[in-house]
Amino acid sequence: MIVAVDIGNTNIVLGFIEGDDIVGTYRISTKSSRTGDEYGLLLVQFLAMSGFKPKDVEGVVICSVVPQVMHSFRASIVNFLGINPMVVGPGIKTGVNVRIDDPRTMGSDCIVNCVGAYYLYDGPSLVIDMGTATTFNYIDADANIRMCVIAPGMQTSAHALAGDTAQLPNVEIARPACGIMATNTVASIQSGLFYTALGGLEKTVEVCHEQIGSPFTVVATGGFSNLFKGETDAIDHFDPALIFKGMNLIYKRQKQHQQRRHE
């Protein structure tokens, strides 16, 4: 069994993977003040909740966009599992190429999602990741990542409204029960967040089809993606576990590469 760790700006999500099956997922808030011991205790508890022990873990792969958390989290893996984790970044064989102006600026989560989409959904793909930010990444038929569009995520937009206005509250991010016909403040914000996100999503996909000019698969992932199930024809697949699947593919590829080097 391997542990896949997605360290994001808002949450750290852990996936326990046996073969190609994700057998457990857990989510904790991202806090740079947490120590390695705190992360380690949480990890051991999550393993126990899924029926595993530390000795059952063969390897750990980490994808992180929060550098200040990496030191303590890496220490938790080393101290509690006795494993040096694989960190997605320079030197790791991902199976894709980053063809943007400065490849070092692309988040490892975007790369991992593109790996998952390309190898699991038959080639050229547009990956929409709806989390703290909403990103659109296009990978072509030759496994080259050619595009990255970044927009505020729905929660980020909600926090901006509440923080920059005197009378608007923070609201739960949800599909509005009233549709667009909102008649109170909470419903008004929910409707505004939902329908502007939906419209922006559909327009961005439309422009991608126009400018790319060749067929591709649209895959949506991230914490808010399932809100749009049944609401749009612009998305071909909803896959909340895409990043874990991508990390699993990268882990296996890197291990095969290391084995060939030692043969």
Protein Blocks (a to p, Z undefined) as FASTA:
>chain_A
ZZdddddfkbccddddehjacfbdcdddddfkbcfklmmmmmmmmmmmnopafklpmbdc
dddfbfklmmmmmmmmmmmnopacddddehiaghpacdbfblmlpcfklmmmmmmmmmmn
gpaaddddddfbccdddddfkopafbdcddddfklmmmmmmmmpckbccddddddfklmm
ccbfklmmmmmmmmmmmmmmmmmmmmmmmmnopacddddedjklmmmgokackbmbdcfk
lmmmmmmmmmmmmmmmmmmmmZZ
